């Protein structure tokens, strides 16, 4: 039962991380700032998570896991409540940083707890159950939160997330035992793994993928509004994108087992690039009556392909660092959020100075760089293996 509460905590964190994508125009209008500046709330959150998560994991290494989860969720809940009552942009920024620190401490701790509580042959499934909360959040939490926030005010979305986090916190207080094993690595160990073999290149691929594939999601409401989408329409689009993400994640895991991580990741990145570029072309040249359905179809395919890449990339990292799987997963999460921060910053510049149709091709350039590096890394690996065999 404790795994369920860990998954609910992940669900609340996933909902909060991305719900703001559908509320950017509403927040910008209420706080009286530009859309580009509002989007930096996503960038700041992701950057704080990327930097803070590994540092906090080390600082709280000697704390009881239940105490660590409690502190992390309290910080996350308080951050959401501060955001719900914020009277200006500065307070919103600070609240997002507090949320990110709480989330960045909670997620790796939750994964470590899941591993500690599971028997060895079920540890993979335990981690999958916890992280499924993030995937389900993209399907349900984000569109529902966007719909509630748009109809009852954007502050209501933060209150909703705070309530979800509180329920998870209460469940963990009642169901989680104390004295669970501590296995967090030091910063030196993390840096050592990052320098090992092709891990650093793989992490850079994650950064570039996230900057393009997920970074574009931050400003998804901008092209949708240009197509005449209402608040309800945008919530439906986010739901469609979430369904695609969940399907892509499952499909990716299946294809990795059948085709291997390299072929799965290669096709996923290629499809993401194609869909992003076609989105820009549809916004520019498609007839008005056809632009919306074409864009939605491409958006769905992008979500499927984007999250099809994720299990393939995780599998690659685990193969590169077989002796330190949890460190590899933690580094990959930080790399993903760093990419989201970069993508959010780039998207803000696009929204401020260029048409909404330019978001797709600029995001596509980042994913193209990820594909090029992915192919280069694989070719170098094959060359090294050939030299060893020879």
C-alpha positions as CSV (number, residue, x, y, z in Angstrom):
1,X,0.0,0.0,0.0
2,X,2.9,2.3,0.7
3,X,3.8,2.1,-3.0
4,X,0.4,3.6,-3.8
5,X,1.1,6.7,-1.6
6,X,4.5,7.1,-3.3
7,X,2.8,7.0,-6.7
8,X,0.3,9.5,-5.5
9,X,3.1,11.8,-4.4
10,X,4.6,11.4,-7.9
11,X,1.2,12.1,-9.4
12,X,0.9,15.4,-7.6
13,X,4.5,16.4,-8.5
14,X,3.9,15.5,-12.2
15,X,0.6,17.4,-12.3
16,X,2.3,20.6,-10.8
17,X,5.3,20.4,-13.0
18,X,3.4,20.6,-16.3
19,X,-0.1,22.1,-15.4
20,X,1.3,25.6,-15.8
21,X,1.7,24.9,-19.5
22,X,-2.0,25.2,-20.0
23,X,-2.4,28.2,-17.7
24,X,0.3,30.5,-19.1
25,X,-2.0,33.0,-20.8
26,X,-4.3,33.1,-17.7
27,X,-1.4,33.7,-15.3
28,X,0.2,36.3,-17.6
29,X,-3.0,38.3,-17.8
30,X,-3.7,38.2,-14.1
31,X,-0.1,39.0,-13.0
32,X,0.3,41.6,-15.8
33,X,3.5,40.2,-17.3
34,X,4.3,38.9,-20.8
35,X,3.7,35.4,-21.8
36,X,7.4,34.8,-22.4
37,X,8.2,36.0,-18.8
38,X,5.4,33.7,-17.4
39,X,6.9,30.8,-19.2
40,X,10.1,31.2,-17.3
41,X,8.3,29.9,-14.2
42,X,8.7,26.5,-15.9
43,X,12.4,27.2,-16.7
44,X,13.1,28.2,-13.1
45,X,11.3,25.1,-11.7
46,X,13.2,22.8,-14.0
47,X,16.6,24.4,-13.4
48,X,16.1,24.4,-9.6
49,X,15.1,20.7,-9.8
50,X,18.1,19.8,-12.0
51,X,20.6,21.4,-9.8
52,X,19.0,20.9,-6.4
53,X,17.9,17.3,-6.6
54,X,21.4,15.6,-6.6
55,X,22.7,18.1,-4.0
56,X,19.7,17.6,-1.6
57,X,19.9,13.8,-2.1
58,X,23.4,13.9,-0.7
59,X,22.7,16.4,2.1
60,X,19.8,14.2,3.3
61,X,21.7,11.0,2.9
62,X,21.9,10.3,6.7
63,X,18.2,11.2,7.4
64,X,15.6,8.5,7.9
65,X,13.8,8.0,4.5
66,X,10.4,8.6,6.1
67,X,11.6,11.9,7.6
68,X,13.1,12.9,4.2
69,X,9.9,12.2,2.3
70,X,8.0,14.2,4.9
71,X,10.2,17.2,4.6
72,X,10.2,17.0,0.8
73,X,6.4,16.8,0.6
74,X,5.9,19.6,3.2
75,X,8.1,21.9,1.1
76,X,6.2,21.0,-2.0
77,X,2.8,21.5,-0.4
78,X,3.8,24.8,1.1
79,X,5.3,26.0,-2.2
80,X,1.9,25.4,-3.9
81,X,0.0,27.2,-1.2
82,X,2.4,30.2,-1.5
83,X,1.8,30.2,-5.2
84,X,-2.0,30.1,-4.7
85,X,-1.8,33.2,-2.6
86,X,1.0,35.0,-4.4
87,X,0.5,38.7,-5.0
88,X,3.2,39.2,-7.6
89,X,5.6,37.5,-10.0
90,X,8.5,37.4,-7.6
91,X,6.5,35.5,-5.0
92,X,5.4,33.1,-7.8
93,X,9.0,32.5,-8.8
94,X,10.1,31.8,-5.2
95,X,7.2,29.5,-4.7
96,X,8.1,27.5,-7.8
97,X,11.7,27.2,-6.6
98,X,10.5,25.8,-3.2
99,X,8.2,23.3,-5.1
100,X,11.1,22.2,-7.2
101,X,13.3,21.6,-4.2
102,X,10.6,19.5,-2.6
103,X,10.0,17.6,-5.8
104,X,13.7,17.1,-6.5
105,X,14.2,15.6,-3.0
106,X,11.0,13.6,-3.1
107,X,11.3,11.7,-6.3
108,X,14.7,10.0,-5.9
109,X,13.9,9.3,-2.3
110,X,10.6,7.7,-3.3
111,X,12.4,5.5,-5.9
112,X,15.0,4.5,-3.2
113,X,12.2,3.6,-0.8
114,X,10.4,1.6,-3.4
115,X,13.6,-0.4,-4.1
116,X,14.2,-0.9,-0.3
117,X,10.7,-2.2,0.3
118,X,10.6,-4.6,-2.7
119,X,12.2,-8.0,-3.0
120,X,15.0,-8.1,-5.6
121,X,12.9,-9.7,-8.4
122,X,10.2,-7.0,-8.0
123,X,12.4,-3.8,-7.7
124,X,11.9,-2.9,-11.3
125,X,8.2,-3.1,-11.1
126,X,8.2,-1.1,-7.8
127,X,10.1,1.8,-9.5
128,X,7.7,1.6,-12.5
129,X,4.7,1.8,-10.1
130,X,6.1,5.0,-8.5
131,X,7.1,6.7,-11.7
132,X,3.7,5.7,-13.2
133,X,2.4,8.5,-11.1
134,X,4.3,11.0,-13.3
135,X,2.9,9.4,-16.5
136,X,-0.7,9.3,-15.2
137,X,-0.3,13.0,-14.3
138,X,0.3,13.9,-17.9
139,X,-2.9,12.0,-18.9
140,X,-5.2,13.2,-16.1
141,X,-3.6,15.6,-13.7
142,X,-2.4,18.2,-16.2
143,X,-5.6,18.6,-18.3
144,X,-7.9,18.4,-15.2
145,X,-5.8,20.9,-13.4
146,X,-5.8,23.2,-16.4
147,X,-9.6,23.0,-16.7
148,X,-10.1,23.7,-13.0
149,X,-7.5,26.5,-13.0
150,X,-9.0,28.1,-16.1
151,X,-12.6,28.0,-14.8
152,X,-12.0,28.7,-11.1
153,X,-8.8,30.8,-11.4
154,X,-5.3,29.6,-11.9
155,X,-4.7,29.7,-8.1
156,X,-7.2,26.8,-7.8
157,X,-4.9,24.6,-9.7
158,X,-2.1,25.0,-7.1
159,X,-4.6,24.4,-4.3
160,X,-5.6,21.2,-6.0
161,X,-2.0,20.0,-6.2
162,X,-1.5,20.9,-2.6
163,X,-4.4,18.8,-1.6
164,X,-3.1,15.8,-3.6
165,X,0.3,16.2,-2.0
166,X,-1.3,16.4,1.5
167,X,-3.3,13.2,0.9
168,X,-0.1,11.5,-0.2
169,X,1.8,12.8,2.9
170,X,-0.9,11.5,5.3
171,X,-0.9,8.1,3.6
172,X,2.9,7.9,3.9
173,X,2.8,8.9,7.6
174,X,0.3,6.1,8.3
175,X,1.8,3.4,6.0
176,X,5.5,3.9,5.7
177,X,7.9,2.2,8.2
178,X,10.9,4.0,9.7
179,X,14.4,2.7,9.5
180,X,14.5,1.9,5.7
181,X,18.0,1.4,4.2
182,X,20.0,4.4,3.0
183,X,21.8,4.1,-0.3
184,X,22.2,7.6,-1.6
185,X,25.5,8.2,-3.4
186,X,27.8,11.0,-2.7
187,X,28.4,13.9,-5.2
188,X,31.8,12.4,-6.0
189,X,30.3,9.1,-6.8
190,X,27.7,10.8,-9.1
191,X,30.4,12.7,-10.9
192,X,32.4,9.5,-11.3
193,X,29.5,7.7,-12.9
194,X,28.8,10.7,-15.2
195,X,32.4,10.5,-16.4
196,X,32.2,6.8,-17.0
197,X,32.3,5.6,-20.6
198,X,29.5,7.1,-22.7
199,X,27.3,8.2,-19.8
200,X,28.1,11.9,-20.2
201,X,27.2,11.7,-23.9
202,X,24.0,9.9,-23.1
203,X,23.1,12.5,-20.5
204,X,23.7,15.2,-23.1
205,X,21.3,13.4,-25.5
206,X,18.7,13.5,-22.7
207,X,19.2,17.2,-22.3
208,X,18.8,17.9,-26.0
209,X,15.8,15.6,-26.3
210,X,14.0,17.2,-23.3
211,X,14.8,20.8,-24.5
212,X,13.0,20.1,-27.8
213,X,10.4,17.4,-27.1
214,X,9.3,18.5,-23.6
215,X,10.4,22.2,-23.8
216,X,7.9,22.7,-26.7
217,X,5.1,21.5,-24.4
218,X,5.7,24.5,-22.1
219,X,4.3,26.8,-24.7
220,X,1.7,24.4,-26.2
221,X,-1.1,26.8,-25.4
222,X,0.3,29.5,-27.6
223,X,-0.1,27.8,-31.0
224,X,-3.4,26.3,-29.8
225,X,-4.8,29.7,-29.0
226,X,-3.6,30.9,-32.4
227,X,-5.8,28.2,-33.9
228,X,-8.8,29.5,-31.9
229,X,-8.9,26.9,-29.2
230,X,-10.9,27.7,-26.1
231,X,-9.9,26.8,-22.5
232,X,-11.9,23.5,-22.8
233,X,-10.3,22.8,-26.1
234,X,-6.8,23.3,-24.7
235,X,-7.6,20.9,-21.8
236,X,-8.7,18.3,-24.3
237,X,-5.5,18.8,-26.3
238,X,-3.5,18.3,-23.1
239,X,-5.4,15.2,-22.3
240,X,-4.7,13.9,-25.9
241,X,-1.0,14.7,-25.4
242,X,-1.0,12.9,-22.0
243,X,-2.6,9.8,-23.5
244,X,0.1,9.9,-26.2
245,X,2.8,10.1,-23.6
246,X,1.5,7.2,-21.6
247,X,1.1,5.1,-24.8
248,X,4.6,6.0,-25.9
249,X,6.1,5.1,-22.6
250,X,4.5,1.6,-22.8
251,X,5.3,1.2,-26.4
252,X,8.9,2.2,-25.9
253,X,9.4,-0.4,-23.2
254,X,7.9,-3.1,-25.4
255,X,10.0,-2.1,-28.4
256,X,13.2,-2.0,-26.4
257,X,12.6,-5.7,-25.5
258,X,11.9,-6.6,-29.1
259,X,14.2,-4.3,-31.1
260,X,16.8,-3.0,-28.6
261,X,17.3,0.4,-27.2
262,X,19.3,1.8,-30.1
263,X,16.7,1.2,-32.8
264,X,13.9,2.3,-30.5
265,X,15.5,5.5,-29.6
266,X,16.6,6.3,-33.2
267,X,13.1,5.9,-34.6
268,X,11.6,7.8,-31.7
269,X,13.9,10.8,-32.2
270,X,13.3,10.8,-36.0
271,X,9.6,10.9,-35.6
272,X,9.7,13.7,-33.0
273,X,11.8,15.8,-35.4
274,X,9.4,15.2,-38.2
275,X,6.3,16.0,-36.2
276,X,7.7,19.2,-34.7
277,X,8.7,20.4,-38.2
278,X,5.3,19.5,-39.6
279,X,3.6,21.3,-36.8
280,X,5.3,24.5,-37.8
281,X,4.4,23.9,-41.5
282,X,0.8,23.2,-40.6
283,X,0.5,26.5,-38.6
284,X,2.0,28.4,-41.5
285,X,0.4,26.8,-44.6
286,X,-2.5,24.5,-43.7
287,X,-6.0,25.8,-44.6
288,X,-7.8,27.3,-41.5
289,X,-10.3,24.5,-41.4
290,X,-7.6,21.8,-41.5
291,X,-4.9,23.3,-39.4
292,X,-6.4,22.4,-36.0
293,X,-7.0,18.6,-36.6
294,X,-3.6,18.3,-38.4
295,X,-1.9,20.0,-35.5
296,X,-3.6,17.8,-32.9
297,X,-2.7,14.7,-34.8
298,X,0.9,15.7,-35.0
299,X,1.0,16.7,-31.4
300,X,-0.3,13.3,-30.4
301,X,2.3,11.5,-32.5
302,X,5.0,13.8,-31.1
303,X,3.9,12.8,-27.5
304,X,3.9,9.1,-28.4
305,X,7.4,9.2,-30.1
306,X,8.8,11.6,-27.4
307,X,8.0,9.3,-24.5
308,X,8.8,6.2,-26.6
309,X,12.4,7.5,-26.4
310,X,12.5,7.6,-22.6
311,X,12.6,3.9,-21.7
312,X,15.1,3.3,-24.5
313,X,17.3,6.0,-23.1
314,X,17.0,4.7,-19.5
315,X,17.9,1.2,-20.7
316,X,21.0,2.6,-22.4
317,X,22.1,4.4,-19.3
318,X,21.6,1.3,-17.1
319,X,23.7,-0.6,-19.6
320,X,26.4,2.0,-19.4
321,X,26.4,2.1,-15.6
322,X,25.3,-1.4,-14.5
323,X,26.9,-1.1,-11.1
324,X,25.1,2.1,-10.2
325,X,21.6,2.0,-11.6
326,X,20.0,4.4,-9.1
327,X,22.8,7.0,-9.7
328,X,22.3,6.7,-13.4
329,X,18.5,7.2,-13.1
330,X,19.0,10.2,-10.8
331,X,21.5,11.8,-13.2
332,X,19.1,11.2,-16.1
333,X,16.3,12.9,-14.2
334,X,18.5,15.9,-13.6
335,X,19.5,16.0,-17.2
336,X,15.9,15.9,-18.3
337,X,14.9,18.8,-16.1
338,X,18.0,20.8,-17.3
339,X,16.8,20.2,-20.8
340,X,13.3,21.4,-19.9
341,X,14.8,24.5,-18.4
342,X,16.8,25.2,-21.5
343,X,13.8,24.5,-23.7
344,X,11.6,26.8,-21.6
345,X,14.1,29.6,-21.9
346,X,14.4,29.2,-25.7
347,X,10.6,28.9,-26.0
348,X,10.2,32.2,-24.1
349,X,12.5,33.9,-26.5
350,X,10.6,32.5,-29.5
351,X,7.2,33.6,-28.1
352,X,8.6,37.1,-27.3
353,X,10.1,37.8,-30.7
354,X,8.8,35.2,-33.3
355,X,5.5,33.8,-34.5
356,X,4.1,30.8,-32.6
357,X,4.7,28.6,-35.7
358,X,8.4,28.9,-35.1
359,X,8.3,26.9,-31.9
360,X,8.2,23.6,-33.7
361,X,11.2,24.0,-36.0
362,X,13.4,25.5,-33.3
363,X,12.5,22.6,-30.9
364,X,13.1,20.2,-33.8
365,X,16.7,21.6,-34.1
366,X,17.4,20.5,-30.5
367,X,16.0,17.0,-31.1
368,X,18.0,16.8,-34.3
369,X,21.1,17.5,-32.3
370,X,20.1,14.7,-29.9
371,X,19.7,12.3,-32.8
372,X,23.1,13.2,-34.4
373,X,24.8,12.7,-31.0
374,X,22.9,9.5,-30.5
375,X,24.1,8.1,-33.9
376,X,27.7,9.4,-33.3
377,X,27.9,7.7,-29.8
378,X,26.6,4.4,-31.3
379,X,29.1,4.5,-34.2
380,X,32.0,5.2,-31.8
381,X,30.8,2.3,-29.6
382,X,30.7,-0.1,-32.6
383,X,34.1,1.1,-33.7
384,X,35.6,0.5,-30.3
385,X,34.1,-3.0,-30.2
386,X,35.5,-3.7,-33.6
387,X,38.9,-2.6,-32.6
388,X,38.7,-4.8,-29.5
389,X,37.6,-7.8,-31.5
390,X,40.4,-7.2,-34.1
